[in-house]
Amino acid sequence: MMVIYVQALILVYILFQIVRKIFFGELRASEAEHLSERAWHAVLETCLAFTVFRDDFSPIFVMQFVALLFVKSFHWLADDRVDMMERSPVITLKFHLRMMCIVAFLGATDSYLVSHAYFTTLLKGASAQIVFGFEYAILMALVIHVTIKYILHMHDLRTAQAWENKAVYLLYAELLINLIRCVLYGLFAAVMLRVHSFPLFSVRPFYLSLRALHKAINDVILSRRAINAMNK
């Protein structure tokens, strides 16, 4: 059985490298560094989350866990790559095709897996699918954020002059996404309290989301004050 697991992990790694090559090409040093840092934290946090449903451990569960990390990695890379648009002097057609394809692929994947987790929970009751569904819902919020940033960067590239309102729209997008994340964490905690116990593993990411939301609100307020001061 161990040999089968090792072979499966090797196949998954090869598949990851192939898909990564298709959608992102060669990774920059900063992207590879961010990916390794995020992957380390994600593995620890997700393992803590699934200890609540340790009775569900099975080969299928392991496959779903690896698939979750697989999909998360592409979300992080897409987020880093769209941020790179603002710093790149030339954006090629290949870049746009890759971004549109990866955003569509990730959005469809997240939507399907959230609905799968939801209906599985309805049919079979509380299980690890609750955590899977919640994780993919958070990733769906990230896809929305990446899409908004991509559209704003595209509009900025098409304008002859510098788009002054771009920074403001980016601030509001940040505020919206952080609000969605906080709501999702709150709903997840409520569901877990009802079916099991309080999810202690969600305290840290919930706190980070609240702090990010607070920062986004302050940034929006400061931005509005600066705009009003300039208009006077």
N, C-alpha and C positions, 0 to 999 in steps of 0.2 A: 504493500500500500504506500509506503514511504517513497518508493521509486516512482510510483505513478504521480504522487504529489510533486516531486522534484521535476519530472518531465513536464507536467502541466505548467509549473512556474516558469520553466525555460521557454515553453511555447508562448505563454502570456507575455514574457519579456520581449521575445522576438516580434510578436504581434504589436506590442506597444511601440517598439522602435520603428516598425514599418509604417504604422499609422502616424506616428510623430514626424517621420521623414516626409510623408505625403502632405500633411497639413502645415507643418512649420519649417521644414528644411533643417538646416543646421542651427542649433541653439546658440545664442550668445552666452558669454560667461556669466552675465548677471542673471539671465533666465535659468541657466542650469543651477546656479547657486540658490535662487529663490525656490526652485522646484525641490531641491534636496532638503532645504530648511522646512518648507511647508509639509513635505511628505513625512518627515520625522515627527512633527507635531500631530499630523493627522492620524498616523498609525497609533500613537499613544492614546489620543483622545477617543478614537473609534474603538480601540480595544477595551477601554474603560466603559464605553457605552454598551458594548455587547456583553459585558460580564453580567448585566441584569438578566439577559436571556441566554445564559450559558447552557441551559438544557436543550436549546435549539441547535447546538453545535453539530455539524454534519458536513459531508463533502460538498453538498449544495451550498451550505452556508459559507464555506471557505471560498467557493467560486464567486459568490455574490460579494463577499468582502473584498476580494482581489479586484473584481470588476468595479467596485465603488472607488477604490484607490486609483484605478486605471482612468476612470472618467474624471475624477477630481483633478488629476494631473493635467488633463487637457483643458479643463476650465482655468486652472492657474496659468498655463501657457498662453491661452487666448487672452486672458486679462493683461498679462505682461506685454504681449505682442501688440495689442490695440493701444496701450500706453506709449509704445514705441513710435507710433505714427506721428506724434507731435514733435518728436526729436529727429525724425528722418527727413532729409532734404528732398528725397525722391521716393514716391510710393508707386510701385509697379502694378501692372494689371494682375500679375500672378499673386501678389500680396492680397489684392481685393478679392480675387476668386477664392483663395485659401480662407480668408477671414469669413466670407459669406458662407462657404461650405461648412466650416467648423462650427460657426454659430448655429446654423440650421441643424446640423447633426447633433450638437449638444442639447439644443432646445427640444428636439424631438425625443432624444434619449431620456432626458429628465422628465418630460411630460408622461412618457409611457411608463417609466419606472415608478413615478409617484402614484399614478393610477393603479398600477399593478400592486403596489404595497397597500393602497387603500382598500381595494376589493379583496385582496387576500386576507387582510385583517378583519373585514366584515364577514367573510366566510368561515375563517378558522379561528378567529379570536386573537387576543393579544399575543404577539410574538416578536421576533427580531425584525419583522417587516415594518414595525412602527419606526424603528430607528433608521432603517433603510429609506423609508418614505420621507422622513424628516430630513435626512442628509441630502436627498435629491431635491427636495423643496428649497433648501438653502442654496444648492447649486443652481437651481432654476432662477433664483433671484440674482445670482452672479451673472448668468447668461443675459438677463435683462439689462443689467448694468453695462456689460460689455457691448451689447447692441446699441444702447443709448450713446455710449462714448464713441463708438464707431461712426454712428450717424452724425454726431456733432463734429467729429474730426473731418468727416467727408465734406460736410457743408463748409467748414472752414477752409478746406483745400480748394473748393470750387469758387470761393469769393476772391475777387481781385485784391481787396484790401483786408487788413486784419479784422477779424470778427470780434468786436469788443464784448459782446454778450456771451461769448462761448464759456468763459470762466464762470459766469453766473449760472448758466444752465448746467454745467458740470457740478457745481455746488448743490443745486436742487436735486440732481440725479443721485448724488451721494447721500443726501438727506432722505430721499425716497427709499433707496435700497436699504439703508441702515434701519429705517422704520419698519420695512417689511421683515427684515431679519429679526428685529426685536419682537414683533408680533408672532412670528413663527416659533421663536424660542419660548414665548409665553404660552402659546397653544400646545407645544410639545410638553412643557412642564405640567400643564393642566391634564393632558391626556395620560401622562405617565402616573400622575398622582391618583387618577381614577382607576387605572388598570394594574398598577404595581406599587411604586413608591416614588418619593421625590428623586429626580435624576440629578444626583450630585455632580456627575460628570459634565453636566451642561452649565454649571455655574460659571466656570471660567469663560467659555465662549459667549455666554449671555452677558457677562460683565463687560467683555471687550466690545460687544455690539452696542451696549448701552453707552459706553464711553465714546465710541465712534459716532453714535447718534448725537450725543451731547456736543461733541466737537463740530459736527456738521451743522447743528442748529446755531452754534456760536459763529461759525464761519458765514452762514447766510445772514445773520443779524449784522455782523460787521460789514459784510458786502453791501447790504441795503443802506447802512449808515454812510458808507463811503460814497455810494452813488447819489444819495440825497445831498450830501455835502458838496459834491461836484456840480450838481444841478442848481444849487443856490447862487 
